Amino acid sequence: MRRLFSYRFTWLALLGLLLSVAAERVPGGQLTLAPLLALTVPLWLGLVGLLAVGWGLRRRRIALLPLAALGLAWPQVQRGLPLHWTGLQAQLRGTGPLAAGARAARPRSLRLLSANVRIFNVYAHLRRADPAAPAKAIAWLAASPADVLCLQEFYQEPAGVRSADGDLFRVGEKLGAGSGRQVLISKSLTNPMGAQFGLAIFSRLPIVGRGEIAFGRLSQNHAMWVDVVGPGPGDTVRVFNAHLQSMSLDEGDLVAAGSTKAGLRRKGRGLLSRFARGAAARAWQADTLVAHIAHSPYPVLLAGDCNDLPYSYSYDRLAGSLQNAWATVGFGPGNTYHGRLPPVLRIDQQFAGPQWRVLACRVHTEIPYSDHFPVEALYQLQ
């Protein structure tokens, strides 16, 4: 403990916090270890907080240094662990404009739901735990009161495609005309059977413009946008749907590397290499996306699977000109990853331009049909 509460260690912790925050501004690919260093921001924040409390209890003036550092770094705290009272109330009481049965209609408001649907578990191994998961997920989305749905890893079987599942995966029809929505599908792949993979946007507001953003060759990782009329008279807004490069980190390899020294030696180098390549790709994709957003003539909403944590270059770039919905009104880490890793990974995001007020944001942890939880938010044009 004496070593922990030493002046030298305190300065070292402050330096670590400064360097890790600075690493968020370094694009992946320029400095290999920068993305990894950026991920340590929460650790340094926790350590600096501990030092502030420890020195304060000892009544030492040096406590002012970590306290000041925490004050300056508070936006960093809010990135990964927002602490908004209204968000806590909504979670504890189940109230708020996004609660079940709530009437969310407000002047010039738009309700946006985004989800990585993992191709609706079309393959048998994906629905082994729950064979009814595809039907449940599609029915839940069809019944959603959201004005706009942004879906990643979308899958559908158009009319005329013969399938052993019958019309189960005629998703475009069920979430489109069948639910009173217009549909725009950005296909990255059509298989020999005629089934389609890609991104999709479904809107109850009229779609008057559309486009795609290919990050190089059009693949699963790309973006799309629509211009919709609304939410108020005379309003037109642009909604982006994006799927950035995957981290490409296998859960089994991560568990093996974190369990034993032998596992770390066997898996560590490969994991680091894949992480670095993914971070470099997401950095370039985020830069491309920000450039398109900057040229939008209308107020912007962005939703998607960013495959990155709040402490990363890609998040920092998007948050530079946009407000993150969960960080603005949420409470807690807002985990969106539904897998075997620790439940603190918020990799699915929604962002809004400065013309919007974020009224509420919710992560639907009660919807377990994919390896991502859906994110829903309510916005109001100011």
C-alpha positions as CSV (number, residue, x, y, z in Angstrom):
1,M,0.0,0.0,0.0
2,R,2.9,2.4,0.7
3,R,4.1,1.9,-2.9
4,L,0.6,2.5,-4.2
5,F,0.2,5.8,-2.3
6,S,3.5,7.3,-3.3
7,Y,4.0,10.5,-5.1
8,R,6.0,8.8,-7.9
9,F,3.2,6.2,-8.5
10,T,0.6,9.0,-8.6
11,W,2.4,10.8,-11.3
12,L,2.8,7.5,-13.2
13,A,-0.9,6.9,-13.0
14,L,-1.7,10.4,-14.3
15,L,0.8,9.9,-17.2
16,G,-0.8,6.5,-18.0
17,L,-4.3,8.2,-18.1
18,L,-3.0,11.0,-20.4
19,L,-1.3,8.6,-22.8
20,S,-4.2,6.2,-23.0
21,V,-6.7,9.1,-23.7
22,A,-4.2,10.4,-26.4
23,A,-4.1,7.0,-28.0
24,E,-7.8,7.3,-28.8
25,R,-6.8,10.0,-31.3
26,V,-4.3,7.8,-33.1
27,P,-5.8,5.9,-36.2
28,G,-5.3,2.1,-36.1
29,G,-2.4,1.3,-38.5
30,Q,-0.3,4.3,-37.6
31,L,0.8,2.9,-34.3
32,T,0.1,-0.8,-33.7
33,L,-0.2,-0.6,-29.9
34,A,-2.3,2.6,-29.8
35,P,-5.7,0.9,-30.1
36,L,-4.7,-1.5,-27.3
37,L,-3.5,1.3,-25.1
38,A,-6.7,3.2,-25.7
39,L,-8.7,0.3,-24.2
40,T,-6.8,0.7,-20.9
41,V,-8.5,4.1,-20.3
42,P,-11.1,2.6,-17.8
43,L,-8.3,1.0,-15.9
44,W,-6.4,4.3,-15.5
45,L,-9.6,6.1,-14.6
46,G,-10.3,3.6,-11.8
47,L,-6.7,3.8,-10.5
48,V,-6.7,7.6,-10.5
49,G,-10.1,7.5,-8.7
50,L,-8.6,5.2,-6.1
51,L,-5.6,7.5,-5.6
52,A,-7.9,10.5,-5.2
53,V,-9.9,8.7,-2.4
54,G,-6.7,7.3,-0.8
55,W,-4.9,10.6,-0.7
56,G,-8.0,12.4,0.4
57,L,-8.4,10.1,3.4
58,R,-4.8,10.7,4.3
59,R,-5.5,14.5,4.0
60,R,-2.7,15.1,1.6
61,R,-2.7,18.0,-0.8
62,I,-1.6,15.8,-3.6
63,A,-5.2,14.4,-3.7
64,L,-6.1,17.6,-5.6
65,L,-4.1,16.2,-8.6
66,P,-6.1,13.0,-9.3
67,L,-9.3,14.9,-8.4
68,A,-8.5,17.5,-11.1
69,A,-7.6,14.8,-13.5
70,L,-10.9,13.0,-13.0
71,G,-12.7,16.3,-13.5
72,L,-11.0,16.9,-16.7
73,A,-11.5,13.3,-17.8
74,W,-15.2,13.2,-16.8
75,P,-16.3,13.0,-20.5
76,Q,-14.2,9.9,-20.7
77,V,-16.0,8.4,-17.7
78,Q,-19.4,9.2,-19.4
79,R,-18.3,7.5,-22.5
80,G,-18.1,4.1,-21.0
81,L,-20.0,4.4,-17.8
82,P,-22.7,7.2,-18.1
83,L,-24.4,8.0,-14.8
84,H,-27.6,9.8,-15.7
85,W,-30.2,9.8,-13.0
86,T,-33.1,9.7,-15.5
87,G,-31.5,6.6,-17.1
88,L,-31.3,4.9,-13.8
89,Q,-34.9,5.7,-13.0
90,A,-36.0,4.3,-16.3
91,Q,-34.1,1.0,-15.7
92,L,-35.3,0.6,-12.1
93,R,-39.0,1.5,-12.6
94,G,-39.4,0.4,-16.2
95,T,-40.8,3.8,-17.0
96,G,-39.9,6.4,-19.6
97,P,-40.9,6.9,-23.3
98,L,-39.3,3.6,-24.4
99,A,-40.9,1.5,-21.7
100,A,-43.4,-1.2,-22.7
101,G,-46.8,0.3,-23.5
102,A,-45.5,3.9,-23.3
103,R,-46.9,6.4,-25.7
104,A,-43.7,7.8,-27.4
105,A,-45.4,10.2,-29.8
106,R,-44.0,13.7,-29.3
107,P,-43.7,16.7,-31.6
108,R,-41.0,16.2,-34.2
109,S,-39.8,13.0,-32.6
110,L,-38.4,9.9,-34.2
111,R,-38.0,6.4,-32.7
112,L,-35.1,4.4,-34.0
113,L,-34.3,0.8,-33.4
114,S,-31.0,-0.8,-34.6
115,A,-29.9,-4.4,-34.3
116,N,-27.4,-6.9,-35.6
117,V,-29.7,-9.8,-36.3
118,R,-27.0,-12.4,-37.1
119,I,-28.8,-13.4,-40.4
120,F,-31.8,-14.4,-38.2
121,N,-30.0,-17.6,-37.2
122,V,-30.8,-19.1,-40.6
123,Y,-28.2,-21.9,-40.1
124,A,-29.0,-24.8,-37.9
125,H,-26.0,-24.4,-35.6
126,L,-27.1,-20.8,-34.8
127,R,-30.5,-21.8,-33.6
128,R,-29.6,-25.0,-31.8
129,A,-30.3,-23.5,-28.4
130,D,-33.7,-22.1,-29.6
131,P,-35.1,-23.5,-32.8
132,A,-37.9,-20.8,-32.7
133,A,-35.5,-17.9,-32.4
134,P,-35.8,-16.8,-36.0
135,A,-39.6,-16.6,-35.9
136,K,-39.5,-14.8,-32.5
137,A,-36.9,-12.2,-33.7
138,I,-38.8,-11.4,-36.9
139,A,-42.1,-11.2,-35.0
140,W,-40.6,-8.9,-32.4
141,L,-39.2,-6.6,-35.0
142,A,-42.5,-6.6,-37.0
143,A,-44.4,-5.5,-33.8
144,S,-41.9,-2.8,-32.9
145,P,-43.4,0.7,-32.7
146,A,-40.1,2.2,-34.0
147,D,-40.4,4.6,-36.9
148,V,-37.2,3.3,-38.5
149,L,-35.4,0.0,-38.2
150,C,-31.7,-0.3,-39.0
151,L,-30.6,-3.9,-39.3
152,Q,-27.1,-5.3,-39.8
153,E,-26.2,-8.9,-40.9
154,F,-29.6,-8.9,-42.6
155,Y,-30.9,-12.0,-44.4
156,Q,-34.0,-12.6,-46.4
157,E,-35.4,-15.0,-49.0
158,P,-37.4,-13.1,-51.6
159,A,-40.6,-14.5,-53.2
160,G,-39.8,-17.3,-55.5
161,V,-37.0,-18.8,-53.4
162,R,-37.7,-22.3,-52.4
163,S,-36.8,-23.0,-48.8
164,A,-37.2,-25.8,-46.3
165,D,-38.4,-23.2,-43.9
166,G,-41.3,-22.1,-46.1
167,D,-41.9,-18.4,-45.9
168,L,-40.2,-17.9,-42.5
169,F,-37.4,-15.8,-44.0
170,R,-39.5,-13.7,-46.3
171,V,-38.3,-10.9,-43.9
172,G,-38.6,-8.0,-46.4
173,E,-42.3,-8.6,-46.7
174,K,-42.9,-9.1,-43.0
175,L,-41.0,-6.1,-41.8
176,G,-41.9,-4.0,-44.8
177,A,-45.4,-3.9,-46.3
178,G,-46.7,-6.3,-43.7
179,S,-45.8,-3.8,-41.0
180,G,-46.6,-0.6,-42.8
181,R,-43.0,0.2,-43.6
182,Q,-41.0,1.0,-46.8
183,V,-37.9,-1.0,-47.2
184,L,-34.4,-0.5,-48.6
185,I,-32.0,-3.4,-48.7
186,S,-28.3,-3.0,-49.5
187,K,-27.2,-6.4,-50.7
188,S,-23.6,-7.4,-50.1
189,L,-24.2,-11.0,-51.3
190,T,-26.8,-13.1,-53.1
191,N,-26.3,-16.8,-52.8
192,P,-27.0,-19.4,-55.5
193,M,-30.5,-20.0,-54.0
194,G,-31.3,-16.3,-54.4
195,A,-31.3,-15.4,-50.7
196,Q,-29.9,-12.0,-49.9
197,F,-27.4,-10.8,-47.2
198,G,-26.4,-7.3,-46.2
199,L,-27.9,-4.2,-44.5
200,A,-31.5,-3.1,-44.4
201,I,-33.5,0.0,-43.4
202,F,-37.3,-0.2,-42.8
203,S,-39.2,3.1,-42.4
204,R,-42.7,4.1,-41.6
205,L,-41.7,7.6,-42.8
206,P,-41.6,8.0,-46.6
207,I,-38.2,7.4,-48.1
208,V,-37.2,10.1,-50.6
209,G,-33.5,9.4,-51.0
210,R,-31.0,6.6,-50.6
211,G,-27.4,5.6,-51.1
212,E,-24.6,3.1,-50.2
213,I,-21.1,3.7,-48.8
214,A,-18.7,0.9,-49.8
215,F,-15.6,0.7,-47.8
216,G,-13.5,-0.3,-50.8
217,R,-15.1,-3.4,-52.2
218,L,-18.7,-3.8,-51.2
219,S,-18.8,-6.4,-48.5
220,Q,-20.7,-7.3,-45.3
221,N,-18.9,-4.3,-43.8
222,H,-20.3,-1.2,-45.4
223,A,-22.9,1.5,-44.8
224,M,-26.1,2.8,-46.3
225,W,-28.4,5.8,-45.8
226,V,-31.9,7.0,-46.5
227,D,-33.6,10.4,-46.5
228,V,-37.0,10.2,-44.9
229,V,-39.8,12.8,-44.8
230,G,-40.5,13.7,-41.1
231,P,-40.7,13.5,-38.2
232,G,-42.5,16.9,-38.4
233,P,-44.1,18.9,-41.2
234,G,-41.5,20.1,-43.6
235,D,-38.7,18.0,-42.0
236,T,-36.3,15.7,-43.9
237,V,-33.7,13.8,-42.0
238,R,-30.9,11.4,-43.1
239,V,-30.5,8.0,-41.3
240,F,-27.2,6.1,-41.7
241,N,-27.0,2.4,-41.1
242,A,-23.4,1.1,-40.7
243,H,-21.6,-2.2,-40.0
244,L,-17.9,-1.6,-39.4
245,Q,-15.1,-4.2,-39.6
246,S,-15.4,-7.0,-37.1
247,M,-12.8,-7.4,-34.3
248,S,-12.2,-10.9,-35.8
249,L,-11.5,-12.2,-32.3
250,D,-12.8,-15.7,-31.6
251,E,-14.3,-16.1,-28.2
252,G,-12.6,-19.5,-27.7
253,D,-9.2,-18.0,-28.4
254,L,-9.8,-15.1,-26.0
255,V,-10.8,-17.5,-23.2
256,A,-7.8,-19.7,-23.9
257,A,-5.4,-16.7,-24.0
258,G,-6.8,-15.3,-20.7
259,S,-6.9,-18.7,-18.8
260,T,-3.3,-19.9,-18.8
261,K,0.2,-18.8,-19.7
262,A,0.4,-21.6,-22.3
263,G,-2.8,-20.3,-23.9
264,L,-1.5,-16.8,-23.9
265,R,1.7,-17.9,-25.7
266,R,-0.3,-20.0,-28.2
267,K,-3.0,-17.5,-29.0
268,G,-1.8,-14.1,-27.9
269,R,0.3,-13.1,-31.0
270,G,-2.5,-14.1,-33.4
271,L,-5.1,-12.3,-31.4
272,L,-3.0,-9.1,-31.3
273,S,-2.4,-9.3,-35.0
274,R,-6.0,-9.7,-35.9
275,F,-7.0,-6.9,-33.4
276,A,-4.5,-4.5,-35.0
277,R,-5.8,-5.2,-38.5
278,G,-9.4,-4.8,-37.4
279,A,-8.6,-1.5,-35.7
280,A,-6.9,-0.2,-38.8
281,A,-9.8,-1.1,-41.0
282,R,-12.4,0.5,-38.6
283,A,-10.3,3.7,-38.4
284,W,-10.5,4.1,-42.1
285,Q,-14.1,3.2,-42.3
286,A,-15.0,5.7,-39.5
287,D,-13.1,8.4,-41.4
288,T,-15.0,7.6,-44.6
289,L,-18.3,7.6,-42.7
290,V,-17.6,10.9,-41.0
291,A,-16.8,12.5,-44.4
292,H,-20.2,11.4,-45.8
293,I,-22.0,12.6,-42.7
294,A,-20.3,16.0,-42.9
295,H,-21.9,16.5,-46.4
296,S,-25.4,15.6,-45.4
297,P,-27.8,18.5,-46.1
298,Y,-30.2,17.2,-43.4
299,P,-30.1,16.4,-39.7
300,V,-28.3,13.1,-39.2
301,L,-28.9,9.9,-37.2
302,L,-26.4,7.1,-37.3
303,A,-27.0,3.6,-36.0
304,G,-25.1,0.4,-36.4
305,D,-22.7,-2.3,-35.3
306,C,-19.4,-0.4,-34.8
307,N,-17.5,-3.4,-33.5
308,D,-15.5,-1.1,-31.2
309,L,-15.7,0.1,-27.7
310,P,-16.2,3.7,-26.6
311,Y,-12.5,3.9,-25.9
312,S,-11.3,3.7,-29.5
313,Y,-10.4,5.9,-32.5
314,S,-13.5,5.0,-34.5
315,Y,-15.8,5.9,-31.6
316,D,-13.8,9.1,-31.0
317,R,-14.2,10.1,-34.6
318,L,-17.9,9.6,-34.7
319,A,-18.4,11.2,-31.3
320,G,-16.4,14.3,-32.4
321,S,-19.4,15.8,-34.3
322,L,-22.2,13.6,-33.1
323,Q,-23.7,12.8,-29.7
324,N,-23.9,9.2,-28.5
325,A,-27.4,8.3,-27.4
326,W,-26.4,6.0,-24.6
327,A,-23.7,8.3,-23.3
328,T,-26.1,11.2,-23.3
329,V,-29.0,9.7,-21.4
330,G,-28.1,6.1,-20.3
331,F,-26.9,4.7,-17.0
332,G,-24.2,2.0,-16.7
333,P,-22.1,0.3,-19.3
334,G,-25.0,-0.4,-21.7
335,N,-23.6,-3.8,-22.8
336,T,-24.9,-4.8,-26.2
337,Y,-22.8,-7.9,-26.8
338,H,-24.6,-11.1,-26.0
339,G,-21.9,-13.7,-25.7
340,R,-19.5,-15.5,-23.4
341,L,-17.2,-12.5,-22.8
342,P,-17.7,-10.2,-19.8
343,P,-21.0,-8.1,-20.1
344,V,-19.4,-4.7,-20.4
345,L,-19.0,-4.5,-24.2
346,R,-21.0,-1.7,-25.8
347,I,-20.2,-2.2,-29.5
348,D,-23.5,-1.3,-31.0
349,Q,-24.1,2.4,-31.1
350,Q,-26.5,5.2,-32.0
351,F,-25.4,8.7,-32.7
352,A,-27.3,11.9,-33.4
353,G,-26.4,15.3,-34.9
354,P,-26.5,18.5,-32.9
355,Q,-30.0,19.3,-34.2
356,W,-31.4,16.5,-32.2
357,R,-32.3,16.1,-28.5
358,V,-31.9,12.6,-27.2
359,L,-34.9,11.8,-25.1
360,A,-34.3,8.2,-24.2
361,C,-32.1,5.2,-25.0
362,R,-32.6,1.5,-24.2
363,V,-30.7,-1.7,-24.7
364,H,-33.1,-4.6,-25.1
365,T,-31.3,-7.2,-23.0
366,E,-34.6,-9.2,-22.9
367,I,-34.2,-10.0,-26.6
368,P,-31.6,-12.8,-26.8
369,Y,-32.1,-14.0,-30.4
370,S,-28.7,-12.8,-31.7
371,D,-25.2,-12.3,-30.3
372,H,-26.1,-8.6,-30.1
373,F,-28.8,-6.9,-28.1
374,P,-31.0,-4.4,-30.0
375,V,-30.6,-0.7,-29.2
376,E,-33.6,1.7,-29.3
377,A,-33.6,5.5,-28.9
378,L,-36.1,8.3,-29.1
379,Y,-35.0,11.7,-30.6
380,Q,-36.6,15.0,-31.0
381,L,-35.7,17.7,-33.6
382,Q,-35.0,21.0,-31.9
